[in-house]
Structures are given as structure tokens and as C-alpha cells.
């Protein structure tokens, strides 16, 4: 299959499943960018290529976890559904957002905060 044939089949698969137009567009775009990055059809790429691409997006492109997960979902759909080449979700798990520990105010800062209130 050519890159264009794969994208056409992906578009068909997303529509027939009733995915939202936004999801259809996102999956199409992510699959196109993935194939363009390697300049090969997805049928010639494997799980290691997916992982390396997601790593590139994370480290070089500095994409946020939510964006990485959108690529992840789109590529999983591409392989699991469109290409009927199941990808184990454990091999390319979702990227989790780093939790930030909140700043704790000191006793003096809390007192100053309350003293600044009119009521």
C-alpha cells in the first residue's frame, strides 16, 4: 500500500466507526505526519519506529503529554484497525503528565494574606 492509500483507508475506517470529525481529522493528520517523517508507508514501519517517533516528538519537538497521547491514539488506531496489525498498548503506553507539587505558604505569608483582606 502507498502512503496515500493508507490515509484513504484510515479516513474510511474513522468515518465508518462514527468517530467525531475532530478525531477523524486528528488521526489523519497524525498518520500523515508519521509517514512523512520516515518518508515511508506505515506498512513498512514497526513498533520501534512508532516509539522512536513519539520520543522525537517529546524530546525534540517538546510536545505536551496531551499532544503526545493524541499521536499515540492515532497511530494505535492506524495499526490496530486500518492496517489490522495489532500494536500492544503496553509497548507504547500513554504519556502521563508530570504532577507539580503545589507551593506551600509559610505561616507569615498566610497571616499577611489574611491581613490584606478588608473583611
Secondary structure, DSSP 8 states (H G I E B T S, - for coil): --HHHHHHHHHHHHHHTT--HHHHHHHHHHHHHHHHHHTS-GGG--HHHHHHHHHHHHHTS---HHHHHHHHHHHHHIIIIIS-----TTTT--------------HHHHHHHHHT---
